[in-house]
């Protein structure tokens, strides 16, 4: 892309996320609990003199910007370059594409003088996410736009609300070392579920029951019960075929290092896991890092 001339800029940001409970089942009618990360993505549209005639958008940020213009109902901006900054790992289940989509919507809205609500931003961003994941549930875009700890139902109608926790959840994110393809993981499980509904429907229902029990544990400040629920959720996701040997080992190591519970987070097939610390999350992150897993506290 061309080098920018600092004659004007418009920016927007979106947060990453971890799904605390309920991934995959959320696209089959069950609720999920999602938590926004302190890490995220910032998109800045900078005025620039183009070096060559524009063609079809090729990079992910360019495609996201073109789609953002379409869903916002505004002309595609010309004479700008897209700067993307952030500290969110990509393609590991932490909502990087949703964060990019939300940040792009907000940057373009600022560029043209619009002020959409967070719910509108999430809706627009979910349409952009279809470029990357086919049929997203909306949970990632909702988290990227709103942040915080939220209860989410894909619907219809789509519904979300804050979850009241007496204290921040002491969660640690640990990376398995392998990337994943969200669309492939979600669609693969969806195909298996359609072919054997009698097998998978009770599993999704059981995951939904864990999400509801998890909310009760969170609101009561019952960390040991929440940890138990997290580990049970991982077991059901593993039974659905979306875990990997690396993620299973990561969960086992986290539990051995003193976590109250652990599970994969996101679509699976690689990516990341979360672990609930019994004490300071930074200490658990350090222990996991010493065991060979790149890790960081959620907050």
Secondary structure, 3 states (H helix, E strand, C coil): CCCCCCCCEEEEEEEEEEEEECCCHHHHCCCEEEEEEEEEEEEEEEECCCCCCCCCCCCHHHHHHHHHHHHHCCCCCCCEEEEEEECCCCCCCCCHHHHHHHHHHHHHHHHHCCCCCHHHHHHHHHHHHHHHHCCCCCHHHHHHHHCCEEEEECCCCCEEEECCCCCCCCEEEEECCCCCCHHHHHHHHHHHHHHCHHHHHHHHHHHHHHHHHHHHHHHHCCHHHHHHHHHHHHHHHHHCCCCCHHHHHHHHHHHHCCCCEEEEECCCCCCEEEEECCCCHHHHHHHHHHCCCCEEECC
